[in-house]
């Protein structure tokens, strides 16, 4: 694909264009919303109990398209994936609203207003700000250099988010390894460590942990709660990567190019964006630390004022980055909007079609997946069930589902969470073990698929724009995540969860 270097004005103009998905969705809601809302809302838990697994077919359909179409019809997929995403979304939404009316519309409004829009705003802000930071120098992709870069990204991910760390480091990593004949494995391990497992230590690292923070989990509990697990898995993967990269390097036929016009060592440019990156992090922390009340849109859809302030502030940070960053640093980063657009379009469809799967899970023993939920009783169950579902579903609501399941099992209210995770008389070792397993499963196993965590798709897209022949959806699993990650997670289970 020809790189399209963007100017600040061009960046702004492109984001003024409405997406195909949003245009179709708004048209659909304009037609169906009045009648649906007039019918009244309902109880989301009762809805989950009434849904059959047939409602999950559109979700399975969009996942199959993501997995198969880039292989069998790559040109059609590249040009039409927004329409395909919108098609599956509407194929679900139309009968869903007709069948369940007001309560269905409320679930759609809820997942877009509370989950999808803030999700995309955060990703856009991090992508935009990090795209203005240029890491220059004469780095050459040797096993030592690559391993050090993966280690740095793994350490950064918990503090600036997996998306922030991935977007800052993926381009310099790709440049360092552009001369190599075989470099796919470098990007894959980057997805494993920087885009997923690295974000395990704070609520800033990954969305499910931030959701736990909003529901009473102390900020630094995650740091201490799964620090050993994070270190264990990270060290194993870094060692495996170093060995694999060393073996592949010995077979390398190409020689590193001489880099002219660059200072030796490493140089950082566009550092003004560090201020904006700090602003994004501060905005996220602000929204989780204050309670300014809510706007009641419908009976069951409420938008918190602090979240609106956060989202507006994040947009301002992104726009300031576009305005104040020297254009050449984005050009050197080969910055384009395609990766974030691809995530926005595809996840718009995924978020719509995922609704029945999440509602069925949230219904617990009353839902169509009651058998699965009821067998989750031990830390090993929480680790694997949360992890496998987080590989294919949105890991944030999956985390919350089993967070509530653990509380229900112990007969404890959410208000007891801080005490149960503390070191005083109210501490509950059983809940600690459950939540440790849930947290590790939700974050670690997001690396199992491209859709397990949003940065996975963005890294894949950026790598492909740079000429790296990334594996398909199934190819990623068959060649990499299953043979590498699953054995590591089995070892982790034996060491920590049995």
N, C-alpha and C positions, 0 to 999 in steps of 0.2 A: 504494500500500500504506500502511495506517495505521501510523505509527511507534509502536513499542512501547518506551517508555522503561523502562529496567531499573534496579532497585535492586540493591545488592550481594548481598542474600540471594537475590533472584530470579535473578541471574546464576549463582550457585553451584548453585541448584536445577535450572536448565535443563541444566547440564552433567552432572547425575546421570542424566539420561534416556539410556538406551542407544540408539544409532542403529539403524535398521532394518538397515542393511548389516552392522554388526558382529554383531547378534543372529543374522542368517541365516548369516554366515560362521562364527561359533563353533559353531552347530548343525551346519553342514556338516562342519567339521573334527572335531567330536566323533564323527560317524558314520564318516568315512573315514580319520581320522588313524591309529587303531591298526593297521588292516590295511596302510596305506601305509608306515608306519614299520617295520612288521615285515618288509616286503619289502626293506628296506635302501635306502641312498642310492645316489648315483652321481656321475658326472662331469658338471658343468654344461656344459663345453665340448663333450663328446660329445653332450649333449642338444641344444645349439644346432645342431650339425651334422646332427642327425637330423630336425629340425622342418621341415615344409613351410610355405609362406606361408599355407596355409589356416588355420593356427592363429591368424593375425593378424585373422581375420574379426571376432571379438568386439570387438577393439580398434577396428576400423573402424566397427563397429556403434554403439559408445557415442559415438564422435566424431560420427557422423551424427546421432544423437539430440540431442546437444548443439547441433549446427548447425541442425537442421531443426525439431525439435519446438517450441521457443519461438515459431516462426513459424506453424506449421500447427495446433498444439494448445497454446496458451499456458497455459490454465487447467489442463489435464491435466498438463502438464510441471511447472508450479509446485507442484502438490499431490503429484505422484508421482515426481519425479526421483530421490529416494533409492531407491525400489523399482526404478526402471528401471536405475539404476547397479548395484544388487545383482543384478538379473536377468542383466545382461550378464556380471558377474563370475562368477556361479555357472554360467552357460552355458559359460564357458570352463573354470572350475576343475574341475567334475565330470568331464568326459571327460579332462581333462589328468591328473588324479590316477589315474583308472582306467587310462589308457594308459601312464603313466610312473611311477606309484606313488611309492616313497620319494623319488626324485630330484625329482619334481614337487612333492611336499609341501615338501621342503627349499627349493626355489626360492620357493614361496609364503611360507613362514616368513621366508626371508631378506629378501624385498622389503618385507614388512610390519614386521618387527622392526628391520631395519637402515636402511631407507629411509623407509617411509610414516609410522610412528609418530613418529620423531624430527622428520620434516618437518612433521607436523601440530602437534606440541608447540611447535616453534619458531614457526610461523605463529600459533598461538593465543597464545603469550606476547607476541609483538610486537603482535598485533592488540589484545590486552587492555590492555597497558601504554600503547600509543599512543592508544587510545580514551579514556584519562583525561587526555590533554593537550589543552587547549582553547586554540586561537589565536583571540583575540577582536580587536575593533577595527572600524574603519570602512573596510576594504578594499573597493574597488569594481572589478569585473573589466574593467579597460581593457587594451589590448594591452601597455602597459608593465608594469602590475602583474602580469598573467598571465605574461609572459615572465620577469620577475624571480622569481616563485614557482617556475616550472619550472626556472630556473637554480639556485635554492637547493636544490630537490629533487634535481636532477642531481648537485650537489656532495655532498649529504648521503648519497646512496644507497650510495656505496662504503664508508661508515664506520658506518652504522647499518643497512645492508642495504636492498635494494629494498623489502622488505615494510615495514620500520620507517619509511623515508622516505615511502612511499606512504600509509601509514595516518596518519602525523602531518599530512600536508599536503593530502590529498584533500578532507577536509571543509571546511577554510577556503577552499580553491579553489572548491568547489561553492557555498558561501555567497556568496563574492565575485561569482560569475557567475549567481546564481539569478534576478536581475532580467532577464537577457538572453533574448531570444527564441530565439537559436541559440547553443548552448554545447556541443554534442556534440564538436566538434573540439577544445575545450579539454581534455576528458577523454581523448580519443584521444592527443593529443600528450603528456599527462601519463603515459599508459601507455608510450608510446615511450621517453620520457626518464627519468622517475623510477622506473618499475616495471621497467625493463630496462637501457637503455644506461648510465644513471648508475652502476650497480653494477659497473662494469668494472675498477676500480682496485685493489681489495683482495680477499682471500679472504672478508672479511665481506660483500662486496657481493652475491654471487650464489652459489648452491650449487655449480655446476661449478668455480668458482675455489677454493672451500673444499676441494673434493675434490682439486684439484691440490695445494693446500697440504699435505693429508694424505699425498700421494704424493711429496713431496720438493721441490715448487716453493717457493722462498723467498718469504716473506710479501710483501716489497716488490718482488719481480721483476715482478709483475703491474702495479704502479704505474708502473714505468719501461718495462715491455715494451710496453704498449698505450696509454700516456698520450697519445701523438700521435694515434693512431687514435680514441681516445675524444674528444679535443678536436675533431678534424676533424668527426666525425659529429655531435657535440653542437652545435657552432656552426652547422653547416648546418641542422639541424632547428630550432634556436632562431630562426634568421633566417627560415626558411620559415614557422614558426608566427607570428612577429611580423607578417610580410607578410599571411598569410591572415587572422589575427585583425583586423588593421587594415582590411582590405577588408570583412570581415563586419561590423565595428563601424560602418562608414559606412552600412550598410544597416539598422542596428538601429532599430526603431520605438519600443521601450520606453525609458524614462528611468530612471536610477539612483534607487532609493528613498532617502529620508532615513532614516538609521539613528538611532533614539532609544535612550537608555539605555546607549550604548556610549561609552567614551572614544575620543577621536580617536587615530589611529595604530594601532599593533598592541600587543596585550597577551597575555601567556602565563599560563595558569593550570594547576593540577595539576602543578606542576613537580617534586613528589615523584617522579613517574613517570620523570623523567630518571635518578634513581638506579636504578630498576628496569630501565630501558632499558640503562644501563651494565652492570647485572648480567647481563642477557641476553647482551650482547656479550662480557663477561668469561667467561661460561659456555661460549660457543662457542669462544673462544680457548683456554680451559683444555683442552677435549676434544681440540683439535688439537695441543697442546703437550706432553702427558704420555702415558706408556704404563704403565697400572696392571695390565695383564693382561686376560684374557678369561674369560667363562663359556662353556663348550662345551655348547651345547644339543643339537646333533646332529653328525654327522661333518663337515658343511660349513657349519653355522650357528653363528657365534661372536659374542657380544655383549661389547664392551669395557666394562670397569668405568667408565672415565672418561666414556663416553657415557651410561651409566646415571646417573652423578652429574650430568652436564650436564643431562639431561632432567628429573631431579628438581628441580634448582636452578631451571630455567626455569619449571616449574610453580609453585614457591614464589614466584618473582618475579611471575607473573601473579596468584596469589591475594593477595599483599601489595598489589598495585595495586588489586584489587577491594575489599579491606578498608579501605585507607587513603586512597583518593581520594574527595573530596567528591562526593556523588551528582550534584549539579547540573551538574558539568562533563561527565559522560557524557550527561546529558539535553540539554545545549546542543549536544553533538556528535551528537545523535540516534542514539546508540549502540544497536545491536541485535546479536543473535548471528547473524542470518540469513546475512551474507556468509561468516563462517568456517564455518558449518554447510554452506553450499552447496559450498564448496571441499572440506571434509572428505568429504562424501558422494560427490561426483563424482570426486575424485581417488582415493578408495578403490577405485572401479571401474576407473579408468584404470590405477592401479598394478597391479591384478591382471591385467588384460587385456594390459598392455604387456609382460609377461614374455616371450612368444615372440619379439616383435620385437627386444627387447634381446639375448636369447640367440642369435638368428640373426646379429645384427650382431657380437656378441662371438666367434662362431665364425669370423669373418673369411673367408678363402678356402675354408673347408670348409663354410660355410653357404649357405643359399638366396639370400643377397644377395652372393655372392662377387664377382660382376661389378662391383657398386657399390664394394665395399671395395678391390678390386684396382686400380681406376682412380685411387684417391686417392694421388697421388705428389708433387704440387707444393703450395706454400702456397695457391694459388688453389683447388685442389681441397679442401684441408682446410677452408678458410673456408666455401665454399658447401655442401659435403656435411654438415659438422658443423652449419652454420647451418640448413639446410633440415630436417634430421632433428630438430634441437632445437626447431623451430617446432611440431612435432607430437608428438614423444616427450619423455620426461624428459631435460632437457638435461644433467643431472649424469652419468648413465651413458653418454650419447652422447659427452660430453667425454672420459670415461675410456676409452671404446672407441678413439677416435682418438688419444688420448694414448699408449695402448699400441701402436697401429698405427705411430705415428711412431717409438717406441723400437725396435720390431721391424724397421722399414725400415732403421734405422741400426745394428742389431745391438748395442744398448746395454741394460744392465740398468737397473731403476728406481733403483738405488743411485747411478748416475752422473748423475742429473738435476741435483742442486745444482751439480756441477762444470760440466756442459754449459751451464748458464744463468749461470754466473759469468763473471768477467772475466779469469781466469787462463789457464794453459796448457791446461786441460781444456775451455775454452769451445768450444761447437760451434755456429757460426752457422746451420747447416742446421736443427738442432733448435730453435734460437731462432725461426727463421722459421716452422717448422711449428707450434710451440706458440702463437706469437702469433696465427696464423691460426685455430687451434682455439679459443683463448680468445675472440677477437673474434666468431667465428661463433656459438659457444654462447650468449654473452651478448647480443650485438646482435640476433640474429634470433629471440630469444625474444619479441620484440615483434611478430612477424609474425602471431600468432594469439592468441586469448584463452587457450589452454591452453599457450602457449609458456613461461609463467612464472606461478606461482601468484598473485602480486599482481595480474596482469591481471584475473583473474576476480573477485578481491575488490574492485578498483576499479570494475569494471563493475557489480557487485551494489550497492555503496554508492551509485553514481551513479543507478542505477535506483530505489533506495529514495528518493532525493532528487527524483525526478521527471524525470530526464534520460532521453530516449528513445534509449538506446544502440543501435547497429546490431547485427544478428544476427551469428552466427559468420562466415558468408560475407560479409555486408554489411560487416563490419569489414575483411575482407581486400580485397574488391572496391573499396570506396570509399576506403579509407585506407592500409592497410599495403602493398598491391601498388603503387599509383600513387605513393606518397610514399617508402616505405622502400626498395623494390627499386631505384629509380634511384640513391638515396643509396649503397646497398651496391655497386652497379655502379661508381660513381665511386670509392668506397673501394678496390675491387678494382684499378682502373686505377692508382690512386696508390700503393698499398702492396703489392699481392700479385702483380703481374706483372713 
